[in-house]
Amino acid sequence: MLLTKASLCGLLLEEGEEDLAVLLARSDLADQLDTVHDARALAAIGLGEEELRSLLPAIEADPDHVVLSHEEVAAIKHTLSDRWAFLVDVWLGRGAEPPRPTSQPAHQPTQSVHHA
């Protein structure tokens, strides 16, 4: 199956797999992935055949077709960058706060907090 690295990172983020998305984004894998050809490298970062099969039922992409808009790719890169910085801080023992989403999903209402 052919797909873009950005598409797979976006899907991993949607599934709550931020650490795995960061590992994939920071990997030396090409921007265009072939799950058969790249199977060994994907498995090395934690995306084995079973994990891929459960994540990718409907993401197959034409290698000459961009699946995500520029805005979507930019948002994914921003989220991954924030997560990467957080993980580095944790690994270095700095006790950082987890990154906060830059925008709320459209389906969740904004909540305000009132202090007494």
Wavefront OBJ file of the C-alpha trace (Angstrom):
o trace
v 0.000 0.000 0.000
v 1.286 3.449 -0.908
v 0.593 6.472 1.277
v 2.237 9.643 2.432
v 4.119 9.930 5.691
v 2.012 13.003 6.567
v -1.224 11.024 6.092
v -0.025 8.263 8.352
v 1.182 10.773 10.966
v -2.209 12.488 10.848
v -4.008 9.204 11.342
v -1.749 8.286 14.257
v -2.469 11.659 15.867
v -6.214 11.099 15.434
v -5.831 7.728 17.147
v -3.991 9.315 20.089
v -0.628 7.822 19.116
v 1.338 11.069 19.423
v 4.658 9.433 20.345
v 4.471 7.038 17.418
v 3.518 9.892 15.074
v 6.591 11.822 16.199
v 8.848 8.814 15.699
v 7.480 8.348 12.194
v 7.748 12.053 11.330
v 11.349 12.239 12.573
v 12.350 8.982 10.861
v 14.539 8.774 7.769
v 11.676 7.235 5.796
v 10.706 8.946 2.545
v 7.645 11.210 2.371
v 5.989 8.590 0.162
v 5.697 5.256 1.981
v 5.240 1.779 0.586
v 4.050 -0.406 3.450
v 5.520 -3.516 1.840
v 8.896 -2.033 0.890
v 9.203 -0.044 4.146
v 7.777 -2.778 6.399
v 11.025 -3.419 8.294
v 11.649 0.291 9.019
v 8.013 0.838 10.029
v 8.154 -2.171 12.365
v 11.347 -0.800 13.930
v 9.475 2.299 15.119
v 6.460 0.311 16.323
v 4.234 0.036 13.267
v 4.184 -3.678 12.552
v 1.981 -5.385 9.995
v -0.950 -5.837 12.414
v -0.832 -2.215 13.591
v -0.751 -0.963 10.010
v -3.608 -3.227 8.971
v -5.798 -1.903 11.804
v -4.911 1.736 11.036
v -5.052 1.743 7.242
v -8.294 0.231 6.036
v -9.195 3.279 3.943
v -6.110 5.422 3.441
v -4.539 4.008 0.302
v -3.246 6.866 -1.837
v -2.132 7.401 -5.385
v 1.583 8.286 -5.127
v 1.073 11.224 -7.513
v -1.873 12.613 -5.562
v -1.530 14.818 -2.466
v -3.965 13.541 0.127
v -3.748 16.468 2.565
v -4.068 20.202 2.016
v -1.133 22.488 2.792
v -2.983 23.719 5.894
v -3.503 20.151 7.133
v 0.156 19.290 6.588
v 1.209 22.494 8.404
v -1.077 21.679 11.343
v 0.304 18.146 11.566
v 3.890 19.410 11.423
v 3.152 21.964 14.164
v 1.573 19.327 16.410
v 4.453 16.929 15.823
v 7.007 19.645 16.525
v 5.310 20.505 19.827
v 5.122 16.827 20.771
v 8.776 16.279 19.825
v 9.852 19.182 22.047
v 7.791 17.751 24.917
v 9.314 14.280 24.514
v 12.849 15.704 24.464
v 12.115 17.611 27.683
v 10.745 14.451 29.308
v 13.723 12.375 28.170
v 16.093 15.017 29.548
v 14.216 15.088 32.853
v 12.990 18.670 32.561
v 9.418 17.780 33.597
v 7.707 19.680 30.803
v 3.965 20.133 30.403
v 2.397 18.157 27.540
v 1.705 20.290 24.465
v -1.781 21.725 24.175
v -3.713 21.570 20.923
v -3.452 24.783 18.926
v -7.148 24.705 18.099
v -10.172 22.890 19.428
v -11.964 20.352 17.221
v -15.127 21.810 15.706
v -17.360 19.290 17.450
v -16.301 20.337 20.993
v -17.791 23.505 22.465
v -15.451 26.009 24.066
v -15.673 25.961 27.846
v -14.967 28.970 29.974
v -13.813 28.841 33.568
v -15.085 31.415 36.062
v -13.078 32.097 39.205
v -14.889 33.132 42.356
l 1 2 3 4 5 6 7 8 9 10 11 12 13 14 15 16 17 18 19 20 21 22 23 24 25 26 27 28 29 30 31 32 33 34 35 36 37 38 39 40 41 42 43 44 45 46 47 48 49 50 51 52 53 54 55 56 57 58 59 60 61 62 63 64 65 66 67 68 69 70 71 72 73 74 75 76 77 78 79 80 81 82 83 84 85 86 87 88 89 90 91 92 93 94 95 96 97 98 99 100 101 102 103 104 105 106 107 108 109 110 111 112 113 114 115 116
